Amino acid sequence: IALAHDLPIYPVSSLAALADNGRPEGFKGKLLAAFDARMGEIYAGWFDFSEDFPKPIGSEVLCAPDQIAQSQIEPDAAVGNAFRVYAEQLANWRSSFSGSINVETYPSAAAVAALTTNTEAVNVDQIQPIYLRDQVAERPKRLG
């Protein structure tokens, strides 16, 4: 649509939209957004909410659930279905985590729209999707 109408594009990360939509009301601090990436992995991103919008802390990652405990960034809150789907793998991390966890939130169109106000426009011919996973389909390996 943007190409046909010569309009700029405002790129917004799905994890940023998840963070913005699921953060506690009035939240200020660091937030971990993570959702199930399937295949035993999660997409995760850390965001600073010292302002009213999520500012990324480092790069978003694709990792095994237990790898979020290895991050040097200690969040004050967490959001996303990864904390429900991988509850067993994250049990040790959760036992030492004192912040709130919202497992029932998802990115929303309203959050994406709101985040465009703090996003720099990109010309449609310069937009590049960011894929954290380069293998999206693979036949299961059979044992024996």
N, C-alpha and C positions, 0 to 999 in steps of 0.2 A: 504494500500500500504506500509506504514512504517513497519507494522508487518511482512509482507511477505519478505521484503528486509532488515530487522534488522536495520532500520534507526531511528534516534531520531525524536521526534515531537516538533515543536516550537509552543506552544499555543499562540494564539492571540485573544483578545476579539473583538467581532463585534463592540462594542462601541468605542474601541481604533482605529479600522480601519475606522470607520465613522469619528471620530475626526481628524485623520491624513489626510484622503481624502478630508475633507471639510473645513479645517482651511484656513483662508486667507493667501495669499502668504506672506512669511516672518514673519508670526505671532509669537509673543513671549508673553506669558501670560497664563491665565487660560481660559480653554474652556469647555463649557458644551455640551456634545453630548447626544441627546435624540431622540429615535424613537418610533413610535406607537407600543405598545404591544398588541393592540386590547383590547376588553373588558373594555374600558374606562381607560386604564392605559398606562404608558410609561416606557420604559427602559431608564435609565439615568446614566451617568457617568461624573465625573469632571476630567479634565486632565490638567497637568502643561506642558506647552511648553517652558520652559526656555532653554531646549536643542532642538535638531531638531526632537525629537520623543516624543510622548505623554507619560507622566509619570502619572499613576493614583493617584488621590487625594482621599483617602478613598475607600470605596467599591462601586461597581455599584449597582443600586437599581431598583426595580420595584415599582412604586408608582402612585398615582393619579396625574394628571398634575399639579394641584394647590400646591402640596407638594414641588415642586422644589423651590418655593419662600421661603420655610422654611429653606433651606440650609444655613449654615453659610459661604459657599463658594460663593463668588461673581465673576462670570465669566466675562472675557473681551470680549468674543465672544461665539456664540452658533451655533450648526449645527444639522440638522436632521429634518425629516418630522413631528415630534411631534409638532413643532412650527407652522406648517400649519394645521395639523389635529385637534389640540386642541387650535386653535387661540382664540376662545371665552373664554375657561377656563384659558388661560394664558394672557388674556388682561391686567389685573392689573400688572402682573409681567413684561410684555413687555413695559408697559407705563413708568416704572422706569428704564428699561434697556437701556443703552446708547451704547452698543457694536453692532457689526454686527451679523446678523442671516442669515445663509444659509440654506434654507429649501429644496433645490433641490439637495442635495448630499446624497450619500449612501456609505456603505462600498464597497471597491473595492478589487479585487484580487491583484492588484498592491500594494495597501496599506498594505494588509496582508503580502505579500512577503517582502515589505520594512521593516515592523515592526519585522520580524523574526531576523533581524540583531542585534536587541537590546533585544532579548528574550532568556532566558535560555532554553536549550533543556531539554526535559523530555523523559525518556524511554517510549516506547509505552505501556508497561504493567503497568505503573504508572499514565497514563493520566486519569484525572477525569473531565468530563464535568461539567460546572457550570450552573445550571438552576436557574434563578431568580424567575421563576414562578413554583410552584409545582402543580398547577391546570391548566392543559392545555385544558381540555374539560369538559364542564359542561352543562347540560340541562338548558335552561332558566327557571327561576321561573315564574309561571303563577299567575297572580292576580285573586282573586275571587274564 
